[in-house]
Amino acid sequence: MRKNNAPLRTVDGATLMSQPLHLPNFVVDTLLAQGLHILAGSPKVGKSWLALWLAVTVAKGEPVWNMTTRQGTTLYLCLEDSVLRIQNRLFEITEDAPSSVHFCTECALIGQGLEEQVETFLTAHPDTVLVIIDTLQMVRPVHDATYANDYRDLSVLKRLADKHGIAILLIHHLRKEKAEDVFHRISGTTAISGAVDSSFTLVEEKRGSGRARLTCVGRDIEYRELELRRGEENVWKLVSDSREEPVFHEDRIVVLLSAFMSTRTIFIGTPTELSEKIDPDKSKGITPKKISRLILQSVEALRKTGIQVTVRRSNGKRVIELNRADSVDLEGAGKIVPIDPAAVDQPSGEGAAGAVETDSSLWGGQASRPAIRRAQFRGAAPYPAPEGEKEDQCRE
C-alpha cells in the first residue's frame, strides 16, 4: 500500500469565522436542500403520491406547504410504476404537468450504469434541481445487507448529488416493528440514515385514515413534524407544523443592513454593538453570534446592494466593518469587492483591490467607474468616519 505523505490542509478557527460562507441551495425552502435525502414510509401509505406531487410542484416553481421552491427540471425514476399509472396519477394531482418534469420507469443499478445515466440527463438538462428515485431497493445491486454495503451504495448517490449541487430523494420503506425513535424503523442498517443529509418518515395515524405525520431531521434543517392530510385528489395537504416561529431568512439581514446603512457610510463595531443597533428590542432574535454568521452568509448579496463587509479580529475582539459604496474616495463608485479574509491585517498598501466592473443600473444610471477599496490598516485607529457617525464606531 502506498503511503500518502501529503500534509493535512487545515484552517484555524479565527480564519474560518471570518470567511464568507456559502449556504446550501434549497429546493424546498427550509426543508429540502441540495444533497442526498431519504423518505421512508410503510407500504401503500402514499409515498409515491407525495413524490409525484413534489416532482411536479418543484418543476412548476410552486410552493410546497407554504414553502417556496427553487424552480427547475425534475427527474422522477418511478421504477415500481408503469407509464399508464403515472399518466393517470398526473391527471388526478394537476391540471397541467410542465415539460420540465421527466419520468422514467427503467434504469440501471448503482455501480452498473445508473450514475452515468443520471449524468447524461443532467448534461442534457443543466437546470435540474431534483431527482427522485422510487424506490431505493430498485436501484441497489444484489448483495448482503451489511453496514458497509449500505454506506457504499448511498455514498455513490451522495457524491453525485454534491457534485452537481442537486437534491436526490430516495423513496424507501419502514420496518413493521415499532420503535421509540421513528428513524430507527428505516429499513436497513443505520448506515442508511448516516449516509444521507436528511431523513423523512411518513407514518399514517391509522391505516386508511388519510392523516399522517411527516417527521424531518437533517444536517441542514431543523427537526420538525408536519401533520398532513391526504385529500380527495391524493395530494398531501399541510394541517399543522411543529415549528411555531418562522425561520429568520438569511436575505432578511440584507434588508436590515441596507436600511441601517442608508443613513451612514461606515460602521465599525462588535457583533454585540451591531445587533443592538438593528435589533434594539430583541424582537427579531438577531443575537451577536447569529449576526456574524448571517453577514458572512450574505457577503455577495450585500455587495450587490453596495455594502462592503469585513469581519476581523482587533485586540482580541471580533469586529464587523460595513462600508457603503459611496464612502470610497471616488464619486459615483460602483460595486466593491469584498475583502479577502486571508488578507486581513496586512500592512498598509497590501491587498488593495484594483478596478472592478460596475453595474450602472445599481446607481441610478450613473456612469460606471472603478471602485477602490481602502487598504487594511494597522495601528491605533481606523480612517476617520464622516462627522455625525463616529458614535457608530468601535475604536481599536
LUMZA-737785 format. One record per residue (C-alpha): residue number from 1; x negated, y, z. Coordinates in pm, 1 decimal, padded with zeros to 6 digits, always signed. Example, Ala and Ser with C-alpha at 12.3 -4.5 7.8 and 13.67 -1.06 7.14 Angstrom:
<sites>
{num->1	u->-01230.0	v->-00450.0	w->+00780.0}
{num->2	u->-01367.0	v->-00106.0	w->+00714.0}
</sites>
This chain:
<sites>
{num->1	u->+00000.0	v->+00000.0	w->+00000.0}
{num->2	u->-00139.9	v->+00338.4	w->-00099.4}
{num->3	u->-00177.7	v->+00583.7	w->+00183.2}
{num->4	u->-00015.1	v->+00921.7	w->+00137.5}
{num->5	u->-00263.7	v->+01179.9	w->+00258.7}
{num->6	u->-00052.8	v->+01481.7	w->+00165.3}
{num->7	u->-00013.9	v->+01717.6	w->+00463.4}
{num->8	u->+00325.4	v->+01784.8	w->+00615.9}
{num->9	u->+00491.4	v->+02100.7	w->+00482.9}
{num->10	u->+00627.9	v->+02279.6	w->+00786.0}
{num->11	u->+00796.4	v->+02609.9	w->+00861.0}
{num->12	u->+00782.2	v->+02775.6	w->+01202.1}
{num->13	u->+01094.9	v->+02883.7	w->+01386.6}
{num->14	u->+01027.2	v->+03258.8	w->+01363.5}
{num->15	u->+00988.6	v->+03241.9	w->+00984.7}
{num->16	u->+01289.7	v->+03017.0	w->+00943.0}
{num->17	u->+01511.7	v->+03256.4	w->+01136.7}
{num->18	u->+01400.5	v->+03543.9	w->+00912.4}
{num->19	u->+01459.5	v->+03379.8	w->+00575.7}
{num->20	u->+01771.6	v->+03433.8	w->+00364.2}
{num->21	u->+01994.6	v->+03128.3	w->+00388.6}
{num->22	u->+02180.8	v->+02958.1	w->+00107.2}
{num->23	u->+02525.9	v->+02833.5	w->+00201.1}
{num->24	u->+02659.9	v->+02509.9	w->+00056.8}
{num->25	u->+02913.6	v->+02560.5	w->-00219.0}
{num->26	u->+03262.8	v->+02467.7	w->-00101.3}
{num->27	u->+03500.3	v->+02304.9	w->-00346.3}
{num->28	u->+03780.1	v->+02345.3	w->-00091.0}
{num->29	u->+03700.9	v->+02632.3	w->+00143.5}
{num->30	u->+03601.5	v->+02519.9	w->+00496.3}
{num->31	u->+03699.0	v->+02158.5	w->+00416.4}
{num->32	u->+03510.6	v->+02001.1	w->+00123.7}
{num->33	u->+03160.2	v->+02122.7	w->+00037.9}
{num->34	u->+02909.2	v->+02001.2	w->-00217.0}
{num->35	u->+02764.5	v->+01663.8	w->-00118.1}
{num->36	u->+02896.3	v->+01313.2	w->-00057.0}
{num->37	u->+03221.1	v->+01252.2	w->+00131.5}
{num->38	u->+03448.2	v->+00961.4	w->+00216.2}
{num->39	u->+03825.8	v->+00947.0	w->+00253.5}
{num->40	u->+03937.0	v->+00628.7	w->+00425.1}
{num->41	u->+04286.3	v->+00502.3	w->+00494.9}
{num->42	u->+04494.1	v->+00189.9	w->+00521.2}
{num->43	u->+04616.0	v->+00020.8	w->+00200.5}
{num->44	u->+04913.0	v->+00194.9	w->+00035.9}
{num->45	u->+04901.6	v->+00487.7	w->+00279.0}
{num->46	u->+04883.4	v->+00736.2	w->-00007.7}
{num->47	u->+04507.9	v->+00791.3	w->-00052.9}
{num->48	u->+04524.5	v->+00770.2	w->-00430.4}
{num->49	u->+04816.8	v->+01013.2	w->-00447.6}
{num->50	u->+04613.3	v->+01256.4	w->-00238.7}
{num->51	u->+04305.4	v->+01205.9	w->-00456.5}
{num->52	u->+04502.4	v->+01264.5	w->-00776.6}
{num->53	u->+04665.3	v->+01580.2	w->-00641.3}
{num->54	u->+04325.7	v->+01708.0	w->-00523.4}
{num->55	u->+04166.1	v->+01648.3	w->-00865.1}
{num->56	u->+04445.7	v->+01836.1	w->-01044.2}
{num->57	u->+04467.2	v->+02119.8	w->-00790.4}
{num->58	u->+04092.6	v->+02192.1	w->-00795.8}
{num->59	u->+04088.8	v->+02181.4	w->-01175.9}
{num->60	u->+04365.9	v->+02443.7	w->-01174.6}
{num->61	u->+04189.5	v->+02652.3	w->-00909.8}
{num->62	u->+04499.3	v->+02649.5	w->-00690.0}
{num->63	u->+04487.7	v->+02648.5	w->-00307.8}
{num->64	u->+04470.4	v->+02322.9	w->-00114.3}
{num->65	u->+04681.5	v->+02363.9	w->+00201.8}
{num->66	u->+04625.2	v->+02742.0	w->+00207.7}
{num->67	u->+04250.5	v->+02698.5	w->+00149.1}
{num->68	u->+04100.1	v->+02848.9	w->-00164.4}
{num->69	u->+03929.4	v->+02622.2	w->-00415.4}
{num->70	u->+03632.6	v->+02657.7	w->-00645.8}
{num->71	u->+03787.2	v->+02604.2	w->-00986.5}
{num->72	u->+03602.3	v->+02375.4	w->-01223.9}
{num->73	u->+03613.6	v->+02049.1	w->-01413.0}
{num->74	u->+03704.9	v->+01741.4	w->-01207.6}
{num->75	u->+03648.9	v->+01373.1	w->-01282.1}
{num->76	u->+03873.4	v->+01107.9	w->-01126.5}
{num->77	u->+03747.2	v->+00749.1	w->-01156.9}
{num->78	u->+04078.4	v->+00575.7	w->-01086.2}
{num->79	u->+03938.8	v->+00222.8	w->-01100.9}
{num->80	u->+04238.8	v->+00042.9	w->-00949.2}
{num->81	u->+04491.5	v->+00208.7	w->-01179.7}
{num->82	u->+04594.8	v->+00197.4	w->-01544.2}
{num->83	u->+04627.9	v->+00492.0	w->-01778.7}
{num->84	u->+05006.4	v->+00444.8	w->-01777.4}
{num->85	u->+05022.6	v->+00460.8	w->-01397.7}
{num->86	u->+04812.6	v->+00776.9	w->-01387.8}
{num->87	u->+05035.2	v->+00935.1	w->-01652.4}
{num->88	u->+05349.2	v->+00853.2	w->-01454.1}
{num->89	u->+05198.5	v->+00991.9	w->-01135.4}
{num->90	u->+05089.4	v->+01311.1	w->-01309.3}
{num->91	u->+05448.0	v->+01376.6	w->-01415.5}
{num->92	u->+05551.4	v->+01347.6	w->-01050.2}
{num->93	u->+05297.7	v->+01581.9	w->-00892.2}
{num->94	u->+05266.0	v->+01855.8	w->-01154.9}
{num->95	u->+05446.3	v->+02018.6	w->-01442.3}
{num->96	u->+05127.0	v->+02062.3	w->-01640.4}
{num->97	u->+04787.3	v->+01894.7	w->-01594.5}
{num->98	u->+04496.4	v->+02103.5	w->-01726.5}
{num->99	u->+04244.6	v->+01974.0	w->-01978.4}
{num->100	u->+03971.7	v->+02027.7	w->-01719.5}
{num->101	u->+04076.5	v->+01721.8	w->-01515.6}
{num->102	u->+03946.3	v->+01395.1	w->-01659.6}
{num->103	u->+04041.7	v->+01034.8	w->-01581.5}
{num->104	u->+03857.3	v->+00707.8	w->-01627.8}
{num->105	u->+03974.5	v->+00356.7	w->-01537.2}
{num->106	u->+03646.2	v->+00169.4	w->-01600.5}
{num->107	u->+03282.5	v->+00241.2	w->-01520.3}
{num->108	u->+02953.9	v->+00070.2	w->-01437.1}
{num->109	u->+02834.2	v->-00021.8	w->-01088.0}
{num->110	u->+02591.5	v->+00168.0	w->-00866.1}
{num->111	u->+02240.0	v->+00097.5	w->-00984.8}
{num->112	u->+02371.0	v->-00063.4	w->-01303.5}
{num->113	u->+02461.9	v->+00241.1	w->-01509.2}
{num->114	u->+02708.8	v->+00444.1	w->-01300.6}
{num->115	u->+02461.6	v->+00723.0	w->-01224.9}
{num->116	u->+02373.2	v->+00758.1	w->-01592.4}
{num->117	u->+02741.9	v->+00765.4	w->-01690.8}
{num->118	u->+02814.1	v->+01043.2	w->-01441.8}
{num->119	u->+02500.8	v->+01232.7	w->-01552.0}
{num->120	u->+02620.2	v->+01216.8	w->-01912.8}
{num->121	u->+02961.2	v->+01350.9	w->-01813.4}
{num->122	u->+02801.4	v->+01635.9	w->-01615.5}
{num->123	u->+02585.5	v->+01727.5	w->-01913.9}
{num->124	u->+02895.1	v->+01747.1	w->-02132.8}
{num->125	u->+03088.2	v->+01934.6	w->-01861.9}
{num->126	u->+02837.0	v->+02152.4	w->-01672.6}
{num->127	u->+03115.5	v->+02330.3	w->-01480.5}
{num->128	u->+03211.5	v->+02008.6	w->-01298.4}
{num->129	u->+03264.7	v->+02063.2	w->-00925.1}
{num->130	u->+03430.1	v->+01740.4	w->-00806.4}
{num->131	u->+03400.1	v->+01368.9	w->-00882.8}
{num->132	u->+03638.0	v->+01125.0	w->-00711.3}
{num->133	u->+03561.7	v->+00752.7	w->-00703.3}
{num->134	u->+03868.7	v->+00541.9	w->-00621.1}
{num->135	u->+03761.8	v->+00309.1	w->-00468.2}
{num->136	u->+03405.9	v->+00278.4	w->-00335.7}
{num->137	u->+03424.6	v->-00101.3	w->-00338.4}
{num->138	u->+03494.6	v->-00098.6	w->-00713.5}
{num->139	u->+03151.5	v->+00051.0	w->-00791.7}
{num->140	u->+02939.5	v->-00146.0	w->-00544.1}
{num->141	u->+02726.8	v->-00440.3	w->-00661.2}
{num->142	u->+02795.5	v->-00776.2	w->-00500.2}
{num->143	u->+02562.8	v->-00819.1	w->-00203.7}
{num->144	u->+02574.1	v->-00878.7	w->+00167.9}
{num->145	u->+02744.8	v->-00611.5	w->+00377.4}
{num->146	u->+02441.0	v->-00501.1	w->+00574.5}
{num->147	u->+02342.8	v->-00160.1	w->+00709.9}
{num->148	u->+02054.7	v->-00138.8	w->+00460.6}
{num->149	u->+02276.5	v->-00221.0	w->+00161.6}
{num->150	u->+02548.6	v->+00021.5	w->+00267.6}
{num->151	u->+02297.8	v->+00301.8	w->+00317.1}
{num->152	u->+02115.2	v->+00230.6	w->-00009.0}
{num->153	u->+02434.2	v->+00233.0	w->-00219.1}
{num->154	u->+02563.2	v->+00557.6	w->-00071.3}
{num->155	u->+02221.0	v->+00725.0	w->-00084.2}
{num->156	u->+02225.2	v->+00685.6	w->-00462.1}
{num->157	u->+02551.6	v->+00880.0	w->-00482.0}
{num->158	u->+02433.4	v->+01131.8	w->-00223.5}
{num->159	u->+02125.6	v->+01215.6	w->-00432.6}
{num->160	u->+02345.4	v->+01252.7	w->-00740.4}
{num->161	u->+02576.7	v->+01498.7	w->-00564.4}
{num->162	u->+02288.1	v->+01702.0	w->-00421.2}
{num->163	u->+02100.5	v->+01712.1	w->-00749.9}
{num->164	u->+02392.2	v->+01868.9	w->-00935.0}
{num->165	u->+02547.2	v->+02067.7	w->-00648.8}
{num->166	u->+02883.5	v->+01892.3	w->-00679.2}
{num->167	u->+03115.4	v->+01715.1	w->-00437.7}
{num->168	u->+03162.3	v->+01339.0	w->-00471.3}
{num->169	u->+03458.8	v->+01198.2	w->-00279.2}
{num->170	u->+03472.4	v->+00823.0	w->-00220.3}
{num->171	u->+03809.6	v->+00660.2	w->-00150.6}
{num->172	u->+03768.5	v->+00374.3	w->+00096.6}
{num->173	u->+03960.4	v->+00153.3	w->+00338.8}
{num->174	u->+04012.2	v->+00139.1	w->+00714.6}
{num->175	u->+03995.6	v->-00179.8	w->+00917.7}
{num->176	u->+04319.2	v->-00308.4	w->+01068.3}
{num->177	u->+04165.9	v->-00321.5	w->+01414.8}
{num->178	u->+04244.4	v->-00024.9	w->+01636.1}
{num->179	u->+03960.7	v->+00185.4	w->+01778.1}
{num->180	u->+03940.5	v->+00475.7	w->+02018.8}
{num->181	u->+03744.4	v->+00670.3	w->+01757.1}
{num->182	u->+03927.3	v->+00652.5	w->+01424.5}
{num->183	u->+03599.8	v->+00686.2	w->+01232.8}
{num->184	u->+03487.7	v->+00353.5	w->+01379.6}
{num->185	u->+03765.1	v->+00195.8	w->+01173.3}
{num->186	u->+03599.0	v->+00283.5	w->+00842.0}
{num->187	u->+03528.6	v->-00047.3	w->+00667.6}
{num->188	u->+03160.8	v->-00146.9	w->+00653.9}
{num->189	u->+02865.8	v->-00068.9	w->+00875.9}
{num->190	u->+02800.1	v->+00262.8	w->+01046.5}
{num->191	u->+02563.6	v->+00341.5	w->+00757.4}
{num->192	u->+02864.6	v->+00446.4	w->+00550.9}
{num->193	u->+02961.1	v->+00721.1	w->+00794.6}
{num->194	u->+02596.0	v->+00810.7	w->+00848.1}
{num->195	u->+02509.7	v->+00848.6	w->+00480.7}
{num->196	u->+02795.1	v->+01084.1	w->+00387.7}
{num->197	u->+02818.4	v->+01455.7	w->+00461.7}
{num->198	u->+03182.5	v->+01438.8	w->+00570.1}
{num->199	u->+03429.9	v->+01170.1	w->+00669.9}
{num->200	u->+03807.3	v->+01195.9	w->+00639.8}
{num->201	u->+04056.3	v->+00940.4	w->+00768.6}
{num->202	u->+04422.0	v->+00932.9	w->+00663.8}
{num->203	u->+04632.0	v->+00747.8	w->+00922.4}
{num->204	u->+05009.5	v->+00718.9	w->+00894.3}
{num->205	u->+05219.0	v->+00778.1	w->+01207.9}
{num->206	u->+05429.2	v->+00477.5	w->+01128.5}
{num->207	u->+05429.3	v->+00266.7	w->+00815.3}
{num->208	u->+05666.8	v->+00425.1	w->+00566.2}
{num->209	u->+05725.2	v->+00738.3	w->+00776.9}
{num->210	u->+05568.4	v->+00971.7	w->+00521.0}
{num->211	u->+05382.7	v->+01152.0	w->+00800.6}
{num->212	u->+05010.4	v->+01111.9	w->+00855.0}
{num->213	u->+04711.5	v->+01268.2	w->+01024.4}
{num->214	u->+04402.6	v->+01366.0	w->+00826.8}
{num->215	u->+04108.2	v->+01372.3	w->+01068.0}
{num->216	u->+03799.7	v->+01553.5	w->+00941.9}
{num->217	u->+03439.4	v->+01560.1	w->+01062.9}
{num->218	u->+03119.6	v->+01655.4	w->+00883.5}
{num->219	u->+02784.8	v->+01830.4	w->+00873.8}
{num->220	u->+02913.0	v->+02148.8	w->+00711.2}
{num->221	u->+03266.4	v->+02161.0	w->+00851.1}
{num->222	u->+03430.5	v->+02190.2	w->+01190.8}
{num->223	u->+03613.4	v->+01895.1	w->+01343.4}
{num->224	u->+03981.8	v->+01932.6	w->+01275.2}
{num->225	u->+04306.5	v->+01739.0	w->+01243.7}
{num->226	u->+04565.2	v->+01815.2	w->+00979.2}
{num->227	u->+04921.1	v->+01690.0	w->+01017.7}
{num->228	u->+05059.9	v->+01606.1	w->+00673.1}
{num->229	u->+05399.6	v->+01514.7	w->+00535.4}
{num->230	u->+05448.1	v->+01327.4	w->+00209.0}
{num->231	u->+05714.2	v->+01498.2	w->+00001.7}
{num->232	u->+05957.1	v->+01353.4	w->-00248.0}
{num->233	u->+05710.9	v->+01419.8	w->-00528.1}
{num->234	u->+05438.3	v->+01224.5	w->-00343.1}
{num->235	u->+05241.8	v->+01540.0	w->-00265.7}
{num->236	u->+05096.4	v->+01563.1	w->+00084.3}
{num->237	u->+05200.6	v->+01894.3	w->+00238.3}
{num->238	u->+05047.9	v->+02061.6	w->+00542.1}
{num->239	u->+05258.5	v->+02061.0	w->+00859.9}
{num->240	u->+05000.7	v->+02183.7	w->+01111.8}
{num->241	u->+04628.7	v->+02242.4	w->+01154.3}
{num->242	u->+04443.6	v->+02181.9	w->+01481.9}
{num->243	u->+04222.5	v->+02481.8	w->+01416.8}
{num->244	u->+04416.7	v->+02764.6	w->+01572.8}
{num->245	u->+04190.1	v->+03055.4	w->+01480.9}
{num->246	u->+04098.8	v->+03136.1	w->+01122.0}
{num->247	u->+03737.1	v->+03091.6	w->+01022.4}
{num->248	u->+03527.1	v->+03407.8	w->+01001.8}
{num->249	u->+03438.4	v->+03404.9	w->+00634.6}
{num->250	u->+03081.5	v->+03494.4	w->+00552.4}
{num->251	u->+03190.3	v->+03754.9	w->+00297.4}
{num->252	u->+03363.1	v->+03943.1	w->+00581.0}
{num->253	u->+03023.5	v->+04054.8	w->+00711.6}
{num->254	u->+02959.1	v->+04221.8	w->+00376.2}
{num->255	u->+03279.8	v->+04424.6	w->+00410.9}
{num->256	u->+03199.6	v->+04524.6	w->+00769.4}
{num->257	u->+02840.2	v->+04624.8	w->+00698.0}
{num->258	u->+02936.8	v->+04813.0	w->+00382.4}
{num->259	u->+03180.9	v->+05020.7	w->+00587.7}
{num->260	u->+02924.2	v->+05065.0	w->+00865.3}
{num->261	u->+02650.5	v->+05181.4	w->+00625.7}
{num->262	u->+02883.3	v->+05413.4	w->+00433.2}
{num->263	u->+02814.8	v->+05689.9	w->+00687.9}
{num->264	u->+02439.8	v->+05629.7	w->+00729.5}
{num->265	u->+02140.0	v->+05548.4	w->+00516.5}
{num->266	u->+01939.4	v->+05342.2	w->+00762.7}
{num->267	u->+01989.5	v->+05130.0	w->+01071.0}
{num->268	u->+01716.1	v->+04963.6	w->+01276.1}
{num->269	u->+01817.4	v->+04774.4	w->+01586.1}
{num->270	u->+01851.3	v->+04441.3	w->+01758.8}
{num->271	u->+02130.3	v->+04192.9	w->+01676.1}
{num->272	u->+02297.9	v->+04289.9	w->+02004.1}
{num->273	u->+02298.1	v->+04658.2	w->+01913.7}
{num->274	u->+02430.7	v->+04593.4	w->+01564.0}
{num->275	u->+02707.8	v->+04363.0	w->+01685.4}
{num->276	u->+02814.6	v->+04630.0	w->+01934.9}
{num->277	u->+02832.6	v->+04882.5	w->+01651.5}
{num->278	u->+03050.5	v->+04679.6	w->+01414.1}
{num->279	u->+03249.5	v->+04484.5	w->+01674.0}
{num->280	u->+03259.6	v->+04702.4	w->+01985.3}
{num->281	u->+03572.8	v->+04542.1	w->+02134.2}
{num->282	u->+03459.6	v->+04185.0	w->+02051.6}
{num->283	u->+03785.2	v->+04126.4	w->+01866.2}
{num->284	u->+03608.0	v->+03983.8	w->+01559.8}
{num->285	u->+03388.2	v->+03745.8	w->+01758.1}
{num->286	u->+03065.6	v->+03867.1	w->+01597.6}
{num->287	u->+02809.5	v->+03769.2	w->+01858.7}
{num->288	u->+02439.6	v->+03863.4	w->+01831.7}
{num->289	u->+02350.0	v->+03506.0	w->+01738.9}
{num->290	u->+02623.6	v->+03489.6	w->+01478.1}
{num->291	u->+02544.2	v->+03824.1	w->+01317.9}
{num->292	u->+02185.1	v->+03728.2	w->+01234.4}
{num->293	u->+02299.0	v->+03409.0	w->+01064.7}
{num->294	u->+02580.6	v->+03579.3	w->+00875.0}
{num->295	u->+02346.8	v->+03850.5	w->+00748.8}
{num->296	u->+02082.8	v->+03601.6	w->+00634.4}
{num->297	u->+02353.6	v->+03407.1	w->+00453.0}
{num->298	u->+02469.3	v->+03724.7	w->+00276.5}
{num->299	u->+02143.4	v->+03889.0	w->+00164.6}
{num->300	u->+02229.9	v->+03862.7	w->-00203.9}
{num->301	u->+02590.1	v->+03979.0	w->-00155.9}
{num->302	u->+02469.8	v->+04277.4	w->+00048.4}
{num->303	u->+02210.5	v->+04361.0	w->-00215.4}
{num->304	u->+02485.4	v->+04379.3	w->-00476.1}
{num->305	u->+02662.4	v->+04639.7	w->-00263.1}
{num->306	u->+02341.4	v->+04843.3	w->-00235.7}
{num->307	u->+02228.8	v->+04737.0	w->+00111.0}
{num->308	u->+01875.6	v->+04609.4	w->+00160.9}
{num->309	u->+01822.3	v->+04371.5	w->+00454.0}
{num->310	u->+01513.0	v->+04290.2	w->+00657.3}
{num->311	u->+01510.8	v->+04063.0	w->+00960.7}
{num->312	u->+01181.9	v->+04061.0	w->+01150.6}
{num->313	u->+01027.5	v->+04048.8	w->+01494.8}
{num->314	u->+00886.1	v->+04351.7	w->+01673.7}
{num->315	u->+00737.1	v->+04349.5	w->+02021.5}
{num->316	u->+00885.8	v->+04008.4	w->+02086.8}
{num->317	u->+01237.3	v->+04111.0	w->+01980.6}
{num->318	u->+01430.8	v->+04028.6	w->+01666.5}
{num->319	u->+01508.7	v->+04343.7	w->+01469.1}
{num->320	u->+01755.3	v->+04391.6	w->+01185.5}
{num->321	u->+01685.0	v->+04671.5	w->+00939.0}
{num->322	u->+01950.8	v->+04787.9	w->+00695.5}
{num->323	u->+01878.7	v->+05039.9	w->+00420.4}
{num->324	u->+02139.9	v->+05185.8	w->+00192.3}
{num->325	u->+02028.7	v->+05219.4	w->-00168.7}
{num->326	u->+02031.6	v->+05599.2	w->-00167.6}
{num->327	u->+01793.8	v->+05604.5	w->+00130.1}
{num->328	u->+01497.9	v->+05540.4	w->-00102.0}
{num->329	u->+01299.4	v->+05830.0	w->-00243.5}
{num->330	u->+01429.7	v->+05830.7	w->-00599.3}
{num->331	u->+01762.3	v->+05995.4	w->-00670.9}
{num->332	u->+02019.1	v->+05759.6	w->-00822.5}
{num->333	u->+01824.0	v->+05446.9	w->-00731.1}
{num->334	u->+01975.0	v->+05115.3	w->-00827.1}
{num->335	u->+01951.6	v->+04769.7	w->-00678.8}
{num->336	u->+01686.5	v->+04696.6	w->-00419.2}
{num->337	u->+01507.5	v->+04364.2	w->-00399.8}
{num->338	u->+01543.3	v->+04206.5	w->-00052.5}
{num->339	u->+01219.4	v->+04194.0	w->+00141.7}
{num->340	u->+01044.4	v->+03857.3	w->+00130.9}
{num->341	u->+01029.3	v->+03725.6	w->+00490.1}
{num->342	u->+00682.8	v->+03586.0	w->+00414.8}
{num->343	u->+00559.0	v->+03940.2	w->+00359.2}
{num->344	u->+00688.7	v->+04077.4	w->+00690.3}
{num->345	u->+00438.1	v->+04276.0	w->+00898.0}
{num->346	u->+00184.8	v->+04307.4	w->+00618.2}
{num->347	u->-00039.1	v->+04614.2	w->+00629.1}
{num->348	u->+00097.2	v->+04927.9	w->+00471.7}
{num->349	u->+00086.5	v->+04914.1	w->+00093.6}
{num->350	u->+00105.1	v->+04538.2	w->+00062.7}
{num->351	u->+00409.5	v->+04361.1	w->-00079.2}
{num->352	u->+00574.6	v->+04675.8	w->-00215.9}
{num->353	u->+00831.2	v->+04592.0	w->-00478.1}
{num->354	u->+00796.3	v->+04710.3	w->-00832.4}
{num->355	u->+01061.3	v->+04834.0	w->-01068.5}
{num->356	u->+01373.9	v->+04621.5	w->-01099.4}
{num->357	u->+01667.9	v->+04606.2	w->-01334.7}
{num->358	u->+01972.2	v->+04800.2	w->-01223.4}
{num->359	u->+02339.3	v->+04784.1	w->-01299.8}
{num->360	u->+02460.2	v->+05138.4	w->-01356.0}
{num->361	u->+02819.6	v->+05027.4	w->-01304.5}
{num->362	u->+02743.8	v->+04991.7	w->-00934.9}
{num->363	u->+02655.7	v->+05357.2	w->-00907.0}
{num->364	u->+02936.3	v->+05537.4	w->-01077.0}
{num->365	u->+02782.3	v->+05521.3	w->-01423.6}
{num->366	u->+02454.1	v->+05689.4	w->-01328.9}
{num->367	u->+02157.5	v->+05609.8	w->-01545.6}
{num->368	u->+01955.4	v->+05310.5	w->-01428.3}
{num->369	u->+01630.2	v->+05395.7	w->-01257.8}
{num->370	u->+01368.8	v->+05181.0	w->-01091.6}
{num->371	u->+01414.3	v->+05123.0	w->-00719.4}
{num->372	u->+01117.4	v->+05144.4	w->-00487.8}
{num->373	u->+01103.2	v->+04952.3	w->-00165.2}
{num->374	u->+00923.9	v->+05116.7	w->+00123.0}
{num->375	u->+00611.5	v->+04936.8	w->+00229.5}
{num->376	u->+00616.9	v->+04746.1	w->+00554.7}
{num->377	u->+00486.0	v->+04948.6	w->+00845.7}
{num->378	u->+00279.2	v->+04861.5	w->+01144.8}
{num->379	u->+00242.7	v->+05082.6	w->+01444.0}
{num->380	u->+00447.9	v->+05264.6	w->+01697.8}
{num->381	u->+00742.2	v->+05381.4	w->+01489.4}
{num->382	u->+00912.2	v->+05334.5	w->+01150.9}
{num->383	u->+00951.4	v->+05607.5	w->+00896.4}
{num->384	u->+01190.8	v->+05876.5	w->+01023.3}
{num->385	u->+01562.6	v->+05848.7	w->+00970.9}
{num->386	u->+01773.5	v->+06135.8	w->+00842.2}
{num->387	u->+01899.6	v->+06378.7	w->+01103.6}
{num->388	u->+02201.3	v->+06258.4	w->+01296.3}
{num->389	u->+02118.7	v->+05890.1	w->+01251.3}
{num->390	u->+01828.3	v->+05848.9	w->+01492.1}
{num->391	u->+02061.8	v->+05724.5	w->+01761.4}
{num->392	u->+02122.2	v->+05413.8	w->+01546.8}
{num->393	u->+01757.8	v->+05315.0	w->+01553.0}
{num->394	u->+01577.3	v->+05096.0	w->+01797.8}
{num->395	u->+01219.6	v->+05224.9	w->+01807.2}
{num->396	u->+00948.6	v->+04968.3	w->+01819.4}
</sites>
